[in-house]
């Protein structure tokens, strides 16, 4: 059973905080966190990300970017990345994580476009991809939590 999910992007100020916040809201029983492969350590979430989450009644104002670590990789049951390149990087850096690292857009076999340093329109587009990915994973995660019939 999956109890914890780690969302990973590059800087940990745009995509992964959005994905983590959305999943955490939908499945509060899960431990959901985020990190970046090349995090802008200590930075808050991008103002556009904060604004878009505020529209969804989610507060990202306390977010502080952090770097991905072996400890984070080991301590989460599922790791969701934004791109195929990130998946390959994580599997190369952390071979022990095989079978637990997938793209957020796994079903679409696509990458979530990075909106970093772009306008609100780019963030909305990226968020639409993130929402599709989170929705898709929700079905899997909820199914994995069902108890077998007696």
MDTraj code that builds the backbone (N, CA, C; nanometers):
import mdtraj as md
import numpy as np

residues = "UNK UNK UNK UNK UNK UNK UNK UNK UNK UNK UNK UNK UNK UNK UNK UNK UNK UNK UNK UNK UNK UNK UNK UNK UNK UNK UNK UNK UNK UNK UNK UNK UNK UNK UNK UNK UNK UNK UNK UNK UNK UNK UNK UNK UNK UNK UNK UNK UNK UNK UNK UNK UNK UNK UNK UNK UNK UNK UNK UNK UNK UNK UNK UNK UNK UNK UNK UNK UNK UNK UNK UNK UNK UNK UNK UNK UNK UNK UNK UNK UNK UNK UNK UNK UNK UNK UNK UNK UNK UNK UNK UNK UNK UNK UNK UNK UNK UNK UNK UNK UNK UNK UNK UNK UNK UNK UNK UNK UNK UNK UNK UNK UNK UNK UNK UNK UNK UNK UNK UNK UNK UNK UNK UNK UNK UNK UNK UNK UNK UNK UNK UNK UNK UNK UNK UNK UNK UNK UNK UNK UNK UNK UNK UNK UNK UNK UNK UNK UNK UNK".split()
xyz = np.array([
    [0.0841, -0.1174, 0.0000],
    [0.0000, 0.0000, 0.0000],
    [0.0895, 0.1249, 0.0000],
    [0.0502, 0.2217, -0.0777],
    [0.1260, 0.3466, -0.0857],
    [0.0793, 0.4410, 0.0251],
    [0.1765, 0.4850, 0.1054],
    [0.1473, 0.5757, 0.2173],
    [0.2107, 0.7128, 0.1985],
    [0.3129, 0.7199, 0.1091],
    [0.3832, 0.8473, 0.0924],
    [0.4213, 0.8673, -0.0542],
    [0.4090, 0.9919, -0.0977],
    [0.4391, 1.0284, -0.2365],
    [0.5317, 1.1496, -0.2359],
    [0.6355, 1.1412, -0.3173],
    [0.7299, 1.2514, -0.3347],
    [0.7154, 1.3034, -0.4769],
    [0.6868, 1.4321, -0.4906],
    [0.6791, 1.4976, -0.6210],
    [0.8139, 1.5642, -0.6470],
    [0.8676, 1.5446, -0.7680],
    [1.0001, 1.5978, -0.7997],
    [0.9956, 1.6760, -0.9302],
    [1.0553, 1.7941, -0.9274],
    [1.0797, 1.8712, -1.0497],
    [1.2245, 1.9199, -1.0414],
    [1.2556, 2.0257, -1.1099],
    [1.3940, 2.0724, -1.1095],
    [1.4221, 2.1675, -0.9939],
    [1.3548, 2.2818, -0.9900],
    [1.3860, 2.3844, -0.8907],
    [1.3057, 2.3774, -0.7629],
    [1.1961, 2.3012, -0.7631],
    [1.1063, 2.2865, -0.6491],
    [1.0386, 2.4166, -0.6097],
    [1.0093, 2.5003, -0.7095],
    [0.9329, 2.6217, -0.6814],
    [0.8114, 2.6372, -0.7727],
    [0.7988, 2.5510, -0.8736],
    [0.6866, 2.5616, -0.9672],
    [0.6033, 2.4335, -0.9706],
    [0.6486, 2.3360, -1.0478],
    [0.5666, 2.2187, -1.0758],
    [0.5459, 2.1247, -0.9580],
    [0.6522, 2.0831, -0.8924],
    [0.6344, 1.9833, -0.7854],
    [0.5556, 2.0370, -0.6659],
    [0.5722, 2.1637, -0.6257],
    [0.4861, 2.2123, -0.5165],
    [0.3379, 2.2148, -0.5558],
    [0.3101, 2.2484, -0.6833],
    [0.1712, 2.2480, -0.7297],
    [0.1140, 2.1063, -0.7228],
    [0.1883, 2.0112, -0.7776],
    [0.1421, 1.8725, -0.7799],
    [0.1240, 1.8178, -0.6383],
    [0.2195, 1.8458, -0.5517],
    [0.2107, 1.7971, -0.4141],
    [0.0896, 1.8563, -0.3425],
    [0.0658, 1.9842, -0.3600],
    [-0.0471, 2.0500, -0.2935],
    [-0.1801, 1.9929, -0.3408],
    [-0.1919, 1.9697, -0.4706],
    [-0.3169, 1.9152, -0.5246],
    [-0.3414, 1.7729, -0.4752],
    [-0.2385, 1.6890, -0.4773],
    [-0.2549, 1.5520, -0.4312],
    [-0.2844, 1.5479, -0.2812],
    [-0.2146, 1.6293, -0.2039],
    [-0.2353, 1.6320, -0.0588],
    [-0.3783, 1.6740, -0.0244],
    [-0.4328, 1.7668, -0.1012],
    [-0.5710, 1.8092, -0.0744],
    [-0.6692, 1.6947, -0.1016],
    [-0.6455, 1.6203, -0.2084],
    [-0.7367, 1.5130, -0.2460],
    [-0.7210, 1.3875, -0.1605],
    [-0.6001, 1.3652, -0.1096],
    [-0.5751, 1.2458, -0.0284],
    [-0.4979, 1.2850, 0.0983],
    [-0.5648, 1.3500, 0.1913],
    [-0.4958, 1.3971, 0.3116],
    [-0.4363, 1.2858, 0.3971],
    [-0.4801, 1.1623, 0.3751],
    [-0.4253, 1.0505, 0.4522],
    [-0.2846, 1.0131, 0.4063],
    [-0.2426, 1.0611, 0.2890],
    [-0.1075, 1.0351, 0.2394],
    [-0.0098, 1.1399, 0.2909],
    [0.1144, 1.0993, 0.3059],
    [0.2224, 1.1952, 0.3284],
    [0.2694, 1.2366, 0.1885],
    [0.2523, 1.3633, 0.1553],
    [0.2904, 1.4126, 0.0229],
    [0.3885, 1.5278, 0.0403],
    [0.5044, 1.5151, -0.0223],
    [0.6062, 1.6186, -0.0144],
    [0.6632, 1.6431, -0.1537],
    [0.7520, 1.7420, -0.1623],
    [0.8145, 1.7721, -0.2910],
    [0.9601, 1.8106, -0.2709],
    [1.0362, 1.7984, -0.3807],
    [1.1781, 1.8339, -0.3797],
    [1.2205, 1.8593, -0.5232],
    [1.3412, 1.9136, -0.5382],
    [1.3924, 1.9428, -0.6710],
    [1.5276, 1.8789, -0.6962],
    [1.5505, 1.8366, -0.8192],
    [1.6792, 1.7776, -0.8550],
    [1.7910, 1.8810, -0.8459],
    [1.7585, 2.0053, -0.8743],
    [1.8524, 2.1173, -0.8651],
    [1.7792, 2.2331, -0.7984],
    [1.7304, 2.2064, -0.6787],
    [1.6416, 2.2992, -0.6085],
    [1.7059, 2.4342, -0.5821],
    [1.6206, 2.5337, -0.5844],
    [1.6587, 2.6699, -0.5448],
    [1.6331, 2.6761, -0.3936],
    [1.7213, 2.6122, -0.3201],
    [1.7024, 2.5856, -0.1776],
    [1.6623, 2.7117, -0.1014],
    [1.5528, 2.6964, -0.0262],
    [1.5037, 2.8041, 0.0574],
    [1.4118, 2.9020, -0.0129],
    [1.4030, 2.8954, -0.1443],
    [1.3158, 2.9879, -0.2170],
    [1.1694, 2.9525, -0.1920],
    [1.0834, 3.0533, -0.1923],
    [0.9394, 3.0252, -0.1824],
    [0.8870, 2.9761, -0.3174],
    [0.7644, 2.9298, -0.3181],
    [0.6997, 2.8930, -0.4444],
    [0.6900, 3.0177, -0.5316],
    [0.6985, 2.9980, -0.6614],
    [0.6860, 3.1082, -0.7560],
    [0.5542, 3.1821, -0.7313],
    [0.5551, 3.3156, -0.7406],
    [0.4319, 3.3926, -0.7171],
    [0.3142, 3.3492, -0.8047],
    [0.3410, 3.3098, -0.9287],
    [0.2313, 3.2618, -1.0142],
    [0.1730, 3.1314, -0.9592],
    [0.2584, 3.0434, -0.9086],
    [0.2116, 2.9178, -0.8490],
    [0.1265, 2.9472, -0.7259],
    [0.1724, 3.0397, -0.6437],
    [0.0973, 3.0773, -0.5235],
    [-0.0399, 3.1310, -0.5626],
    [-0.0436, 3.2161, -0.6639],
    [-0.1700, 3.2761, -0.7095],
    [-0.2674, 3.1691, -0.7607],
    [-0.2160, 3.0780, -0.8430],
    [-0.3031, 2.9734, -0.8989],
    [-0.3568, 2.8799, -0.7905],
    [-0.2763, 2.8515, -0.6907],
    [-0.3239, 2.7665, -0.5814],
    [-0.4228, 2.8422, -0.4928],
    [-0.4015, 2.9711, -0.4758],
    [-0.4958, 3.0520, -0.3983],
    [-0.6346, 3.0449, -0.4630],
    [-0.6390, 3.0447, -0.5969],
    [-0.7666, 3.0318, -0.6683],
    [-0.8357, 2.9006, -0.6360],
    [-0.7595, 2.8016, -0.5916],
    [-0.8128, 2.6695, -0.5576],
    [-0.8207, 2.6501, -0.4059],
    [-0.8101, 2.7599, -0.3328],
    [-0.8155, 2.7572, -0.1859],
    [-0.7058, 2.6710, -0.1243],
    [-0.5878, 2.6750, -0.1855],
    [-0.4705, 2.6056, -0.1320],
    [-0.3633, 2.7104, -0.1058],
    [-0.3045, 2.7067, 0.0120],
    [-0.2043, 2.8052, 0.0520],
    [-0.0634, 2.7494, 0.0337],
    [0.0127, 2.8079, -0.0580],
    [0.1523, 2.7683, -0.0808],
    [0.2508, 2.8678, -0.0201],
    [0.2022, 2.9610, 0.0584],
    [0.2890, 3.0686, 0.1072],
    [0.4011, 3.0201, 0.1989],
    [0.3852, 2.9036, 0.2598],
    [0.4886, 2.8519, 0.3488],
    [0.5898, 2.7602, 0.2797],
    [0.5724, 2.7394, 0.1496],
    [0.6626, 2.6486, 0.0784],
    [0.8055, 2.7026, 0.0770],
    [0.9004, 2.6120, 0.0978],
    [1.0426, 2.6441, 0.0903],
    [1.1108, 2.5323, 0.0115],
    [1.1748, 2.5677, -0.0991],
    [1.2353, 2.4676, -0.1879],
    [1.3435, 2.3883, -0.1164],
    [1.3477, 2.2590, -0.1491],
    [1.4521, 2.1737, -0.0930],
    [1.5035, 2.0781, -0.2004],
    [1.6245, 2.0323, -0.1761],
    [1.6935, 1.9452, -0.2705],
    [1.6581, 1.7996, -0.2461],
    [1.6455, 1.7275, -0.3533],
    [1.6240, 1.5837, -0.3461],
    [1.7455, 1.5187, -0.2802],
    [1.7200, 1.4173, -0.1994],
    [1.8289, 1.3488, -0.1294],
    [1.8037, 1.1982, -0.1303],
    [1.9070, 1.1193, -0.1034],
    [1.8856, 0.9749, -0.0909],
    [1.7818, 0.9416, 0.0166],
    [1.7846, 1.0169, 0.1271],
    [1.6875, 0.9926, 0.2344],
    [1.5440, 1.0103, 0.1833],
    [1.5180, 1.1192, 0.1103],
    [1.3836, 1.1414, 0.0571],
    [1.3440, 1.0297, -0.0394],
    [1.4373, 0.9883, -0.1219],
    [1.4078, 0.8822, -0.2180],
    [1.3750, 0.7506, -0.1465],
    [1.4470, 0.7211, -0.0406],
    [1.4242, 0.5958, 0.0324],
    [1.2957, 0.5995, 0.1149],
    [1.2579, 0.7164, 0.1615],
    [1.1478, 0.7255, 0.2574],
    [1.0099, 0.7447, 0.1942],
    [1.0014, 0.7392, 0.0617],
    [0.8715, 0.7546, -0.0038],
    [0.8389, 0.6307, -0.0873],
    [0.7131, 0.5907, -0.0822],
    [0.6684, 0.4710, -0.1538],
    [0.6573, 0.4942, -0.3042],
    [0.6269, 0.6168, -0.3429],
    [0.6076, 0.6510, -0.4832],
    [0.6731, 0.7853, -0.5091],
    [0.7463, 0.7947, -0.6205],
    [0.8114, 0.9192, -0.6599],
    [0.7587, 0.9554, -0.7987],
    [0.6987, 1.0731, -0.8100],
    [0.6446, 1.1199, -0.9369],
    [0.7256, 1.2388, -0.9861],
    [0.7765, 1.2269, -1.1073],
    [0.8599, 1.3305, -1.1684],
    [0.7833, 1.3974, -1.2815],
    [0.8355, 1.5091, -1.3278],
    [0.7662, 1.5860, -1.4307],
    [0.8084, 1.5502, -1.5731],
    [0.9285, 1.4929, -1.5896],
    [0.9779, 1.4648, -1.7249],
    [1.0459, 1.3285, -1.7320],
    [1.0562, 1.2783, -1.8529],
    [1.1287, 1.1529, -1.8758],
    [1.2759, 1.1699, -1.8389],
    [1.3340, 1.2852, -1.8701],
    [1.4746, 1.3102, -1.8354],
    [1.4951, 1.3042, -1.6841],
    [1.4016, 1.3579, -1.6064],
    [1.4129, 1.3513, -1.4606],
    [1.4014, 1.2078, -1.4124],
    [1.3137, 1.1307, -1.4736],
    [1.2999, 0.9896, -1.4350],
    [1.4313, 0.9160, -1.4592],
    [1.4903, 0.9377, -1.5755],
    [1.6174, 0.8724, -1.6068],
    [1.7266, 0.9166, -1.5106],
    [1.7297, 1.0456, -1.4785],
    [1.8298, 1.0968, -1.3841],
    [1.8140, 1.0322, -1.2475],
    [1.6912, 1.0230, -1.1982],
    [1.6693, 0.9648, -1.0656],
    [1.7048, 0.8164, -1.0626],
    [1.6698, 0.7448, -1.1662],
    [1.7024, 0.6021, -1.1693],
    [1.8528, 0.5796, -1.1777],
    [1.9240, 0.6706, -1.2440],
    [2.0706, 0.6598, -1.2505],
    [2.1338, 0.6951, -1.1159],
    [2.0839, 0.8008, -1.0508],
    [2.1392, 0.8452, -0.9228],
    [2.0991, 0.7553, -0.8063],
    [1.9786, 0.7002, -0.8131],
    [1.9230, 0.6217, -0.7025],
    [1.8696, 0.4886, -0.7565],
    [1.9584, 0.3979, -0.7956],
    [1.9109, 0.2716, -0.8551],
    [1.8209, 0.1903, -0.7621],
    [1.8314, 0.2129, -0.6322],
    [1.7462, 0.1418, -0.5368],
    [1.5992, 0.1799, -0.5509],
    [1.5705, 0.2866, -0.6252],
    [1.4323, 0.3342, -0.6367],
    [1.3565, 0.2754, -0.7561],
    [1.4187, 0.1827, -0.8269],
    [1.3499, 0.1191, -0.9411],
    [1.2141, 0.0644, -0.8987],
    [1.1164, 0.0850, -0.9853],
    [0.9818, 0.0377, -0.9568],
    [0.8984, 0.1349, -0.8767],
    [0.9583, 0.2480, -0.8355],
    [0.8850, 0.3480, -0.7572],
    [0.8863, 0.4853, -0.8208],
    [0.9554, 0.5025, -0.9351],
    [0.9689, 0.6346, -0.9982],
    [0.8933, 0.6344, -1.1313],
    [0.7984, 0.7260, -1.1419],
    [0.7153, 0.7379, -1.2620],
    [0.6967, 0.8848, -1.2976],
    [0.6603, 0.9069, -1.4222],
    [0.6224, 1.0429, -1.4614],
    [0.4810, 1.0723, -1.4120],
    [0.4569, 1.1969, -1.3773],
    [0.3228, 1.2391, -1.3372],
    [0.2252, 1.2123, -1.4516],
    [0.2683, 1.2370, -1.5734],
    [0.1847, 1.2106, -1.6909],
    [0.2155, 1.0719, -1.7475],
    [0.2216, 0.9738, -1.6604],
    [0.2540, 0.8363, -1.6984],
    [0.1590, 0.7847, -1.8065],
    [0.0302, 0.8034, -1.7866],
    [-0.0675, 0.7522, -1.8828],
    [-0.0541, 0.8171, -2.0196],
    [-0.0208, 0.9442, -2.0213],
    [-0.0052, 1.0167, -2.1475],
    [0.1353, 0.9998, -2.2061],
    [0.2233, 0.9431, -2.1283],
    [0.3644, 0.9325, -2.1647],
    [0.4181, 1.0680, -2.2101],
    [0.3846, 1.1695, -2.1309],
    [0.4263, 1.3047, -2.1644],
    [0.4986, 1.3716, -2.0498],
    [0.5569, 1.4857, -2.0821],
    [0.6275, 1.5669, -1.9839],
    [0.5430, 1.6879, -1.9456],
    [0.5530, 1.7291, -1.8195],
    [0.4900, 1.8527, -1.7740],
    [0.5858, 1.9663, -1.8081],
    [0.5386, 2.0593, -1.8870],
    [0.6211, 2.1715, -1.9324],
    [0.6588, 2.2603, -1.8138],
    [0.7849, 2.3012, -1.8090],
    [0.8347, 2.3858, -1.7006],
    [0.7990, 2.5321, -1.7278],
    [0.7201, 2.5946, -1.6397],
    [0.6805, 2.7346, -1.6612],
    [0.7770, 2.8365, -1.5991],
    [0.8890, 2.7903, -1.5448],
    [0.9819, 2.8783, -1.4733],
    [1.0178, 3.0008, -1.5570],
    [1.0081, 3.1176, -1.4939],
    [1.0389, 3.2479, -1.5542],
    [0.9484, 3.2834, -1.6725],
    [0.8298, 3.2243, -1.6743],
    [0.7337, 3.2560, -1.7784],
    [0.6126, 3.3251, -1.7167],
    [0.5186, 3.3633, -1.8031],
    [0.4019, 3.4377, -1.7562],
    [0.2949, 3.3449, -1.6984],
    [0.1889, 3.4069, -1.6496],
    [0.0809, 3.3338, -1.5857],
    [0.0149, 3.2348, -1.6817],
    [0.0090, 3.2686, -1.8092],
    [-0.0490, 3.1778, -1.9086],
    [0.0284, 3.0468, -1.9141],
    [0.1612, 3.0544, -1.9116],
    [0.2443, 2.9337, -1.9123],
    [0.2195, 2.8516, -1.7855],
    [0.2033, 2.9191, -1.6723],
    [0.1753, 2.8483, -1.5476],
    [0.0388, 2.7798, -1.5528],
    [-0.0588, 2.8470, -1.6111],
    [-0.1918, 2.7846, -1.6238],
    [-0.1851, 2.6588, -1.7102],
    [-0.1088, 2.6658, -1.8174],
    [-0.0935, 2.5512, -1.9063],
    [-0.0253, 2.4347, -1.8335],
    [0.0815, 2.4655, -1.7617],
    [0.1521, 2.3639, -1.6851],
    [0.0608, 2.3053, -1.5776],
    [-0.0145, 2.3904, -1.5105],
    [-0.1052, 2.3445, -1.4052],
    [-0.2130, 2.2529, -1.4628],
    [-0.2607, 2.2812, -1.5824],
    [-0.3602, 2.1931, -1.6452],
    [-0.3018, 2.0533, -1.6655],
    [-0.1761, 2.0461, -1.7070],
    [-0.1097, 1.9160, -1.7214],
    [-0.0967, 1.8481, -1.5854],
    [-0.0565, 1.9240, -1.4853],
    [-0.0388, 1.8696, -1.3501],
    [-0.1713, 1.8165, -1.2967],
    [-0.2782, 1.8910, -1.3168],
    [-0.4092, 1.8465, -1.2689],
    [-0.4509, 1.7154, -1.3370],
    [-0.4264, 1.7033, -1.4667],
    [-0.4573, 1.5775, -1.5366],
    [-0.3769, 1.4616, -1.4772],
    [-0.2480, 1.4865, -1.4538],
    [-0.1634, 1.3824, -1.3974],
    [-0.2057, 1.3424, -1.2576],
    [-0.2331, 1.4395, -1.1737],
    [-0.2760, 1.4104, -1.0368],
    [-0.4077, 1.3331, -1.0395],
    [-0.5017, 1.3749, -1.1229],
    [-0.6306, 1.3066, -1.1328],
    [-0.6108, 1.1604, -1.1731],
    [-0.5236, 1.1381, -1.2686],
    [-0.4954, 1.0021, -1.3139],
    [-0.4358, 0.9172, -1.2015],
    [-0.3408, 0.9730, -1.1282],
    [-0.2788, 0.8987, -1.0178],
    [-0.3763, 0.8786, -0.9021],
    [-0.4698, 0.9698, -0.8829],
    [-0.5687, 0.9535, -0.7759],
    [-0.6427, 0.8210, -0.7904],
    [-0.6808, 0.7881, -0.9137],
    [-0.7526, 0.6622, -0.9359],
    [-0.6672, 0.5431, -0.8926],
    [-0.5407, 0.5436, -0.9307],
    [-0.4504, 0.4335, -0.8930],
    [-0.4312, 0.4270, -0.7418],
    [-0.4051, 0.5425, -0.6832],
    [-0.3765, 0.5462, -0.5396],
    [-0.4986, 0.5045, -0.4574],
    [-0.6141, 0.5504, -0.4975],
    [-0.7360, 0.5109, -0.4242],
    [-0.7620, 0.3618, -0.4391],
    [-0.7389, 0.3093, -0.5588],
    [-0.7581, 0.1652, -0.5804],
    [-0.6600, 0.0842, -0.4961],
    [-0.5378, 0.1352, -0.4787],
    [-0.4369, 0.0619, -0.4001],
    [-0.4709, 0.0615, -0.2510],
    [-0.5580, 0.1501, -0.2082],
    [-0.5921, 0.1600, -0.0668],
    [-0.7170, 0.0778, -0.0313],
    [-0.7852, 0.0244, -0.1323],
    [-0.9053, -0.0545, -0.1051],
    [-0.8683, -0.1858, -0.0373],
    [-0.9454, -0.2208, 0.0592],
    [-0.9258, -0.3477, 0.1287],
    [-0.9834, -0.4602, 0.0429],
    [-0.9167, -0.5735, 0.0379],
    [-0.9751, -0.6867, -0.0360],
    [-1.1040, -0.7332, 0.0286],
    [-1.1958, -0.7802, -0.0533],
    [-1.3250, -0.8301, -0.0021],
    [-1.3021, -0.9559, 0.0808],
    [-1.3779, -0.9702, 0.1892],
    [-1.3636, -1.0892, 0.2752],
    [-1.4506, -1.2014, 0.2262],
])
top = md.Topology()
chain = top.add_chain()
for i, resn in enumerate(residues, 1):
    res = top.add_residue(resn, chain, resSeq=i)
    for name in ("N", "CA", "C"):
        top.add_atom(name, md.element.get_by_symbol(name[0]), res)
traj = md.Trajectory(xyz[None], top)
